[in-house]
Amino acid sequence: MKKIYFLLVFISVASYSQEIALVKYSGGGDWYANPTSLPNLIKFCNANINTKIKSKPRTVEPSSPDLLSYPFVHMTGHGNVVFSDVDVINLRNYLLGGGFLHIDDNYGMDQYIRKEIRKIFPNNNLVEIPANHALFQKPFSFPYGLPKIHEHDGKRPQAFGIFIDSKLVLLYTYECDLGDGWEDSEVNNDPFEVREKALKMGANIINYIFTN
């Protein structure tokens, strides 16, 4: 009964929240990378898909009770990530309670983050999300799935997820660098078409969270 009560309370809070947050994790990785990414994504979503998200994203630690206030939290960086036992429990409760975590590998995070995801869901494997998933269908169409924003090793971009009862609760974007595409234009000197593609994919993620 206690578990059911927790879920109902969280879903109620998340449904009315108009804020999203950046995860400040431990381990030495640069969690603060791409500082203009989320503000630009918020601005794009508010202008194009009728969201009303507050313009300045919050910062939240994975162990904080405040995590439960946000329907969407975002992680990025190039290096090491370490979740403590408290982090793991809080993140698991958050995701089981209706929250959503997007992890965007900014090139260099992959070797660390996979084992930390395994801590959160030891019995659930990351699975590649097919191009026909709702995430890639609306409001913008990505018929081939996750777009490639930056080349890095030249590998194909992949979207991986953790599904709980058929619902996507954790998205891990790899070899894509969506966050770099969300940055101010002068940061990476990306052409308009690349930045627009990244922002549209980001808007699809936000739309999925608020409509599913």
LOMIMI-506016 format. One record per residue (C-alpha): residue number from 1; residue in three letters; x, y, z. Coordinates in steps of 0.1 Angstrom, whole numbers, always signed. Last residue first. Layout:
   resi   resn    east   north      up
    NUM    ALA       X       Y       Z
...
//
This chain:
   resi   resn    east   north      up
    212    ASN     +25     +93    -224
    211    THR     +18    +129    -235
    210    PHE     +43    +149    -214
    209    ILE     +72    +125    -217
    208    TYR     +67    +119    -254
    207    ASN     +65    +156    -261
    206    ILE     +98    +162    -243
    205    ILE    +115    +135    -263
    204    ASN    +100    +147    -296
    203    ALA    +111    +182    -287
    202    GLY    +147    +169    -283
    201    MET    +145    +154    -318
    200    LYS    +133    +187    -332
    199    LEU    +161    +205    -314
    198    ALA    +187    +182    -329
    197    LYS    +173    +185    -364
    196    GLU    +172    +223    -360
    195    ARG    +208    +224    -349
    194    VAL    +219    +204    -379
    193    GLU    +199    +225    -404
    192    PHE    +211    +257    -389
    191    PRO    +248    +248    -395
    190    ASP    +268    +238    -364
    189    ASN    +295    +262    -354
    188    ASN    +301    +242    -322
    187    VAL    +296    +270    -296
    186    GLU    +286    +297    -320
    185    SER    +251    +283    -327
    184    ASP    +241    +281    -290
    183    GLU    +239    +245    -278
    182    TRP    +210    +222    -288
    181    GLY    +232    +204    -313
    180    ASP    +258    +197    -287
    179    GLY    +231    +182    -265
    178    LEU    +220    +158    -292
    177    ASP    +254    +143    -293
    176    CYS    +246    +113    -315
    175    GLU    +270     +84    -308
    174    TYR    +248     +73    -280
    173    THR    +214     +85    -267
    172    TYR    +203     +68    -234
    171    LEU    +166     +70    -226
    170    LEU    +152     +59    -193
    169    VAL    +115     +54    -184
    168    LEU    +101     +39    -217
    167    LYS     +68     +22    -208
    166    SER     +63     -15    -218
    165    ASP     +58     -25    -181
    164    ILE     +92      -9    -173
    163    PHE    +113      -2    -204
    162    ILE    +150      +9    -202
    161    GLY    +161     +25    -234
    160    PHE    +188     +27    -260
    159    ALA    +189     +52    -289
    158    GLN    +217     +46    -313
    157    PRO    +237     +69    -337
    156    ARG    +258     +51    -363
    155    LYS    +295     +51    -357
    154    GLY    +317     +78    -372
    153    ASP    +340     +79    -343
    152    HIS    +331    +115    -334
    151    GLU    +305    +124    -361
    150    HIS    +283    +150    -345
    149    ILE    +245    +154    -349
    148    LYS    +234    +119    -362
    147    PRO    +197    +115    -360
    146    LEU    +179     +89    -338
    145    GLY    +154     +68    -358
    144    TYR    +153     +64    -396
    143    PRO    +118     +77    -401
    142    PHE    +125    +107    -379
    141    SER     +91    +126    -381
    140    PHE     +85    +156    -359
    139    PRO     +55    +159    -335
    138    LYS     +58    +130    -334
    137    GLN     +71     +98    -349
    136    PHE    +106     +92    -334
    135    LEU     +96     +87    -298
    134    ALA     +65     +68    -309
    133    HIS     +88     +39    -318
    132    ASN     +90     +29    -355
    131    ALA    +128     +37    -356
    130    PRO    +134      +9    -331
    129    ILE    +147     +16    -295
    128    GLU    +178      -4    -288
    127    VAL    +175     -23    -255
    126    LEU    +192     -15    -222
    125    ASN    +188     -46    -200
    124    ASN    +165     -48    -170
    123    ASN    +173     -70    -140
    122    PRO    +201     -49    -125
    121    PHE    +180     -17    -130
    120    ILE    +196     +11    -111
    119    LYS    +230      -5    -108
    118    ARG    +229     -15    -144
    117    ILE    +225     +21    -153
    116    GLU    +258     +28    -135
    115    LYS    +275      +0    -154
    114    ARG    +263     +16    -187
    113    ILE    +274     +51    -176
    112    TYR    +311     +45    -174
    111    GLN    +322     +32    -208
    110    ASP    +297     +54    -225
    109    MET    +306     +87    -210
    108    GLY    +334     +96    -235
    107    TYR    +314    +114    -262
    106    ASN    +287    +138    -250
    105    ASP    +266    +107    -241
    104    ASP    +231    +120    -236
    103    ILE    +213    +105    -207
    102    HIS    +175    +112    -206
    101    LEU    +158    +102    -173
    100    PHE    +120    +101    -170
     99    GLY     +99    +101    -138
     98    GLY     +67     +82    -133
     97    GLY     +72     +65     -99
     96    LEU     +93     +37    -112
     95    LEU    +118     +62    -126
     94    TYR    +119     +83     -93
     93    ASN    +121     +52     -71
     92    ARG    +150     +38     -92
     91    LEU    +168     +72     -91
     90    ASN    +164     +75     -53
     89    ILE    +176     +40     -47
     88    VAL    +206     +44     -70
     87    ASP    +216     +78     -57
     86    VAL    +215     +64     -21
     85    ASP    +237     +35     -31
     84    SER    +261     +60     -47
     83    PHE    +260     +67     -85
     82    VAL    +294     +72    -102
     81    VAL    +299     +88    -136
     80    ASN    +332     +93    -153
     79    GLY    +337    +113    -184
     78    HIS    +323    +133    -214
     77    GLY    +291    +148    -200
     76    THR    +253    +146    -201
     75    MET    +224    +140    -179
     74    HIS    +188    +153    -183
     73    VAL    +158    +152    -159
     72    PHE    +121    +151    -170
     71    PRO     +89    +149    -149
     70    TYR    +106    +170    -122
     69    SER     +95    +172     -86
     68    LEU    +107    +137     -76
     67    LEU    +143    +148     -80
     66    ASP    +138    +173     -51
     65    PRO    +142    +144     -27
     64    SER    +179    +147     -36
     63    SER    +201    +116     -42
     62    PRO    +204    +121     -80
     61    GLU    +216    +157     -75
     60    VAL    +194    +184     -91
     59    THR    +201    +215    -112
     58    ARG    +171    +235    -123
     57    PRO    +163    +245    -159
     56    LYS    +158    +282    -167
     55    SER    +130    +290    -191
     54    LYS    +102    +275    -171
     53    ILE     +83    +250    -193
     52    LYS     +51    +260    -209
     51    THR     +48    +235    -237
     50    ASN     +30    +244    -269
     49    ILE     +50    +223    -293
     48    ASN     +69    +250    -313
     47    ALA     +77    +280    -292
     46    ASN     +77    +264    -258
     45    CYS     +97    +235    -272
     44    PHE    +123    +257    -288
     43    LYS    +128    +278    -257
     42    ILE    +131    +247    -236
     41    LEU    +156    +232    -259
     40    ASN    +176    +264    -259
     39    PRO    +176    +265    -221
     38    LEU    +186    +228    -220
     37    SER    +216    +231    -243
     36    THR    +232    +264    -232
     35    PRO    +253    +249    -205
     34    ASN    +267    +221    -227
     33    ALA    +288    +204    -201
     32    TYR    +279    +208    -164
     31    TRP    +280    +171    -156
     30    ASP    +317    +172    -164
     29    GLY    +327    +138    -151
     28    GLY    +345    +135    -118
     27    GLY    +326    +107    -102
     26    SER    +295    +124     -88
     25    TYR    +263    +135    -106
     24    LYS    +246    +169    -111
     23    VAL    +215    +160    -131
     22    LEU    +200    +188    -152
     21    ALA    +164    +197    -144
     20    ILE    +129    +203    -159
     19    GLU    +102    +226    -147
     18    GLN     +66    +231    -155
     17    SER     +53    +205    -130
     16    TYR     +16    +198    -130
     15    SER     +17    +161    -141
     14    ALA     +49    +155    -122
     13    VAL     +33    +163     -88
     12    SER      +3    +140     -94
     11    ILE     +24    +112    -107
     10    PHE     +46    +115     -76
      9    VAL     +17    +113     -52
      8    LEU      +1     +83     -69
      7    LEU     +34     +64     -70
      6    PHE     +41     +70     -34
      5    TYR      +6     +58     -24
      4    ILE     +10     +26     -44
      3    LYS     +43     +19     -26
      2    LYS     +28     +24      +8
      1    MET      +0      +0      +0
//
